[in-house]
Amino acid sequence: MTVLKRCLIAVLVCTHLMPVSAQVQGTQNLPSLGDAESEEMSPATERRLGEYIMRAYRSNGLVYEDRETAEYLQQLGAKIVSASPGAAGIDFEFFLVNDFSLNAFAMPGGFIGMHSGLIYAARNESELASVLAHEVGHVTQRHIARSFSRQKQTSMMAMAAFALAVLASRGGGDAAAGMLAAGTGLAGAQQLSFSRDAEREADRVGYQALIQAGFEPQGMVAFFERLQQGTRLYEGNAPAYLRTHPLTSERIADIRNRVGKPGAKTRNDASEFQFVRARMRTLKDTTTDGLRGALVFFNQDAAAVGLVNPAALEYGRALIYVRQQDWPKAEASLKKLRNLMQGESPLYDRLALDVPIQKLISTAGKGGMEIPANREAMAKLAEDAIAARNRYPGRTSFSILAIDTLQRAGEHRRAVQLLREDLQIYSTDIELYDRLAESQFALGQKAEHHMTLSKTYELRGAFSAALEQVQLAQRFAGQDFYLQSQIDVRRKAMEEKVLEARKQGGRF
């Protein structure tokens, strides 16, 4: 979608969501948010609003679907969540925004976004964990819900409108700024910027979680102090994180007092943190010239570029060689990386699998996978990917690789089997459903194919399209009584969702 088109959409949304009585009908694109007179937004309502905003982010490509990084953030976040009082019952989701500005933000319902620039700016894992802990603190203390409770339904509308305006602002320019000012009066921005009291409370509970999770408390002090010191360089154009999380000397002094005197470092970071930082640097500019520039960067001394683990530099070089499809250099870089590493790393293993797979795809050329020898080679690589999938349970990046490899080898029945297993655990993973639909189509399972497509549309919030797919499935089900029963159940469920969306005036 072009920047102009995104801006126009957001302008229209913001205009219709202005908090004046004449614009009441402008709520037609919002989910039902409950009773405006209720004392506090319920957790269920907060989650629905968060899901609505996340669908808008995803549909506009603002959630960067890098599974390796997403898995790392989710596992790091899970350590913080498990140590956070009040986190029970909240389904947290940590996601990546490929933006090299410094920012992180909590949204309603437990969705926490991390900019690639902030991940790269953290010098050790405790610093990154401190930011996650702070954002988790905003969620567990229900700062967003409490803010909405004070300002009622209009603030809820402004929050959703502002989130959509942010989609347009990613393209930059004066149009986005003007749109925000005209459409929402920056009411949404006020919701994304917490009060000083809320910031101090998030610091306090985040600090406690950081300690309980086994991270260095000095990480929070060091990162916030570095951000504060850097403000003098921005001359009124501070990073988004500083605008939405105002740092004060009192806040930093309070954290420093909690930590006390810095002691000896007791925690050593795993290689994965530095590998993820290197990964973020490769995402800064993925153009041909950008990759060349990143290669120059990684060819510098480790200390000079702030990647204290030399293996991280080699990992960054290997990633770039893969993206450049320079297979001899990629293979040589992997060998060097293996020698530099201490212990195992899922990120290394994932890349080591990816190199021969991508090499075979690129050298086979268009239609090359129809050649029996290439299919046989791909099938062998699929076995390696399946072994890695079993070695790293919970890492869906390996599952996706195994399934993609099986599909390229023409082994769709095995792919379906793995997908069914994974979907028992990851029942809302749209990519898994997309791949299941692809294999069902290849196997001629038309009714099952349309049923799976129905699920992908439902997860994307497109309920009418989901119902259409169920109706198509019914045409192909034949005399299969069990399948017809499943279709009937799903058809009724989708009809109810379409009716509900129409009643609410929501997007369907």
N, C-alpha and C positions, 0 to 999 in steps of 0.2 A: 504494500500500500504506500502511495506517495506521501510525503510530508504534508503537502497541501490538503490531500484528501483526509488524512488523519486529523489535521487541524480543523477542517470544516466539520467533521463528525463530532469532535469534542466541543466545538463552539455550539453546535446545535444541542448537544446533550446538556452542556452547562447552562445555556439559555433557558432550556425547559426545566432546569432544576433550581432556578433562582428561588430563594425562600420568600416568595410573595404569593398571596392568595390567588392571583390571576394565573399562576403557573402550576396550580395543583395537578392539572391533567398531565403535566410534564413528567410525572413519575412513571409513565407507562413502560419505560425500559428498565425499571428497577425491580429487584425481587421484593416480595412482601417482607417488611421489616418489623412486623408486629404492631402493637398498640403504642401510638405516640405518647399517650398519657401514662404509660407504665413508669414506675420509679427507676427501673434499670433495664437496659437491654439484656435479654436472656443470653446465656452461652450459645443456645441453638441459633438465635437470631444473629449473633455476632459471627458465628461460623458461616451462616448463609451469605452474609454480606461479604465476608472474606472470600468465599468460593466464587461469588459473582465477580469480584474484582480480579481474582486470579484467572478466571476464564477470559476476561478482557485482556489481561496481560499476555496470556498464552496465545490468544488468537491474533494478537498484534506482534508476536515474535519477540516479546521483551523478556520472557523467561528463557534463558539459554540452556538448551537441552544437552548439556555435556554430562553424561551419566557418571563418569569417573569423579568429576568434581562434586556433583550432586550427592553421590554416595559418601564422599569424604565429609562434606558439610553435614549430612544427615547423621553420620556416626559421631562426629564431634559434637553436634548439637544434642544428640541423645545422651551423651555423658553429662552435659549441663542440665538437661531436663530431668534426668534421673536424680540429680542432687538438688533440685529446685522445689521447695515447699509450694504447694498450690498448683503444681503442674499436672497432677493426676486428673485424668479424664479429658485433657486437652490434646488433640491430635496435631502435633507440631509438624510443619513441613518447612524445611530450609531449602531455598532455591537460589540459583545464580543469575545475576544480571550482568551481561557482558558489557560493562561500562567501566572505563579506567579512572573514573572520578572516585573520590573517597566517599562511600555512603553505605549504610545498612539501615534497614527499617523493618518495623513490625507492623503488620496489618491485622485487621480483625480476624479472630478465629484461630490464631496460632501460625499464620503464614509469616515467615521471616526471610527477607531478601538480603543478599550480600552482593555488593558490587565487586567485580574482578579487581578493580583498583585497590579496594580496601584489603582484600585478601593478600595482594602483593605487597601492600604497605606494611603489613604485620611482620615483624622481624623474627618472631618465634610463635609457637603454637599457643602459648599462654596469652599472648597479646590478642590473637584472633579469638580465642575462647572467651576472653574478657568482653569483647564486643557482643558475641553471641549471648553471653550470660546477661548482659545489660538488656538486650532486646527481649530475651525470655522473661526478664523481670517485668518489662512493660506489659507483657501478655498475662503473666500469672497474677499481677496486681490489677489487671483489668482496667488499665488507664484509658484505653480507647472507649470501652463501654461506659466507664464513669464519666468521661467527657461528653459522650452522646446523651447520657442521662440528664446532664445539666441543660443541654440545648435542644433536646427532643428530636422529633422527626426531621426537621429542616437540616440539622447537622448531619444526620444519616444520609440525606440526599446529597448534601454538599460533599460529603466524603466520597461517595460513589462518583459524583461528577468530577471531583478533583482528580480521582484516580484515572478516570478516562482522559482528563486533560493532560495528565502526565504522559499518557501514551503519545499524544501529539507533540509534547515538548521534547521528546527524545530526538525529534528532528531539528530542534533548536530554532532560533530566529525570533523576531519580535512578535510574530503572529501568535506563538504559543503564550508568551508573556501577556499580551493584550487579551487573549482569550481567557486566561485565568482571572485576570483582574475584572473583566467585564462579566464573565459568566458566573463566578462564585464569590466575588468579593474577597477571595483568598480564604474563605471560611474553611475550605478543605485543608489548606496549608496549616491553619491553626490546629487542625486535628492531627496532622502529621508531626507537628512540633509540640512536644509535651511541655507542661509547666515545669518550673524549676523544682517544685516539690516532687513532681512525678519523676524527674530525672534523678533526684537524690534518692528516692525510694528504689528506683531501678538499679542504681549504683549499689545500694545496700544489699538488696536481695541477690543481685548478680554477683557481688563480691562473696557472699556466703556460699552460693552455688559453686563458684570458681574454686574456693578452698575445698569444699566437700568433694568435688570431682577430681581433685588431685593436681590442679594446675597451680602455677606460680602466681601468687597474688600480686607480685611486683609487676606482672604483665599489664594489669589494668592501669596502674600508676604510670608506667613507662609509655604506654600507647597514648593515653589521654594527655600526658605532659607534652609528648612530641606533637600531637595535634594542636595543642594550645600554643606552643612555641611557633608553629608554622603559620598561625593566623596572621602574623605581622607581614607575611610575604604576599598575602592575598589582596590587601587594600580594598576591602569591602566586597570582594568576590570570593568569599570563603567557600570551601567544599560543602556539598550538600549535607554531609554528616554534621558539620558544625552549625549549619543553619537550622537543622531539625533537632539537634541535640546540643543546645547551647552549653558550652563549657564555661564555668566560672572558676575563679581562684578558690572560692569556698568549697566547691565540689571536689576539686583535685586535692585540696588540703584535707578534706574529710576522708577521702580514700587513702591518702598517704598516712594519715593518723591511724587508720584501721590496720594498715600493713605494718606500720612500725619501721624499725631499721631494716634496710635490705639485708637479707642473709645470703649465705652461699646458695648458688643454684643447685637444686636437688632433682630437677626433672630434665631429662634429655629428650628432645623432640625426635619422633620417628621420621624416617626419610620421606614419608608420604607428604608431610606438611611442606617441605622444601620442594618436592616434586610438583605439588599443586601450585605453589607460587611460580615455579618455572612455567607451568602450564598456562597460568594467567598471563604471563608475559608474552607467550606465543599468540594469545587471543587479542592482544592490543591492536594489531593491524595484520589481518590475514591476506592482504593483497600481496602480489609478487614482490613489490618493493618493500612492503612491511616485513615479510618473512626474511628478506635479505638483511634488513636492518636488525631484526631479532637475532639472526645468526652472528652478526658482528657483536652484538651485545653479549651473547653466550660465549663468544671466543675470548672474552676478557677474563681477568683474574677473578676468582670466586669472591674474594673479600671486596673487590672494587665494585661489584654489582650487588652486594648485599645478600648473595646466596652462599651461606657459610658452608654448605655441603657441596663439595666438588661434583658429586654424583648428580646433583640437581642441574648443573650446567650441561652435563652430558645428556641428561634426560631431555632438556630443552632442545639441544642440538638434534637429538634423534627424532623428536616430534617434528621439527622443521624439515628434516630430510624426508620424512614420510609424506608430509604435505607437499613437498616439492617432487615427490616420486623419484627421488635419487636413491635407488635401492642399494647399490654398493656402499654408499656412505651411511645409509640407515643401518645396514647390517654390521658394518664396522663400528659404528657408534654404540650399538647394542652390546657388542662384545666388550668394549671399553667400560660401558656402564655396569655390566655384570661384575667386572673385576673391581670396580670402585665401591660396589654396594656391600653393606654388612647386613646379612639376614635377607629375608624375602620381602617383596613389596608387590601388592596387587597391581599397582600402576605399572611397574616394570613388566610383570607377567602379562598384563593386558596388551601392552605395546609390543612385547616379544611375539605374541600371537598375531597381532594385527599386521605386522610387517610382511610375513610370508603370504597372508591372505590377500592383502591389498596389492602385493607384487604380482600374485597370480592373476588377479582381476585385471590389473592394468596391462600386463603382458599378453593376456588372452585376447584382449580387444573385444569389439562388439560381436556378439554371437559366439565368442570363443568357449563359453561354458557348455555349449552343445557338443563339443569334441569330447569323446569318452575319456581320453587321457587327462584332460583338464578336470573333468567331473570326478575322476578317481582321485586326483591330487587334492581337490577341494574336500572330498569326503574324508581323506586322511587328516586334513587340517581341522575338519569338524570334530573328529574324535579328540584331538588335543584341546579344542575349545570346550567340549563337553566335560573333559577331565578337570579343566580349570574351573568350570562352573560348579562342579561338585566340591572342589577344593575350597572355594570361596562362597559358601552359602550366604545369601543376603546381598550379594553384589550382582545386581541385575545387568550390569554392563557385560559380564561374562555370559549371562543367559542370552542377551540380545546378540552377542557375537556368535554363540553356538547356533542359535536359530537362523541367523542370516546365512551362516556358512552351510548349514544343512539345506536351506532353501536353494542356494546357488548350486549345490550338488544334486538338486532334484529330489532330495529325501524329505518330501513334505509330510509323510506319515509320522516320521520320527520328530519332525519339527512340531507337529500338532501335539504329539505326546508330551514334549517338553513344555510347550505353551500351556497345556491344560494343567500341568503340575505347577507352573509358576503362577498362573492365574488363581489357583487355590489360595495363594499367599498374597499376591499383589492384585487384588480384584478390581482396582481402579486405574491400572496402568494402561493408558490408551495405546501406547506403542506396542505392547504385547497383543492387544486386541487387533490392532491393524495388521500385525504379522500373521495372526491366526486367520483372519479373513483372507489374506493373500494365499495361504496354504490350502485353505478350504476351497477356494476358487480353483486352484491348480489341480485339486483332487476331484473336481466336479461336484463338490458337496454344496449345491446351490442354496438349498434351504438354510443350512448351517451358516453359509457365507453371509447371507442377508441377516440372519439373527445376530451374528457377531458385529456386522456393520451397524445394526440397530443399537448395540451396546456402545459402540464408539461415539455415535451421534448423541446418545443420552449423556455420556460423560462430558461431552462438549456443550451440553445444555440445549441442543437442537432437538426438542422433543417431537415436533411434527415430522422431521426427517427420520427420526428413530421409529415412529409409528409407520411411516411409509415402507421402511425396510422390513418391518414385521409383516406387513401385508404382502410384500413380495415373497417373503419366506413361506407364507401360507400357500402361495400358488405352487411352490416346488416341493412341498412336504409329502405329497402323494398320500399313500395309505398308512404311513408310519404313525400309528396311534400315539406312541410316546412323544414323538416330535411335535405332532399336532397339539398335544396337551401342553407342551412347553410353550408353543407359539400362542395358544389361547391365553395362558397366564400372562405372558409378556405383552400381548396386545392389549389386554385390559389394563395392565399397569401403565402402558404408554398413553392410552386413551385418557386415563385419570390425570396423568401429568400434563398432557396437552390442555385438558379442560381447566386444570388448576392454573396453568400459565395464562390462559385466556382470561380467567376471572381476575387474576392479579394484574393483567396488562403487562406481564413479563415477556421477556424475549423467548420465543419458542420457534 
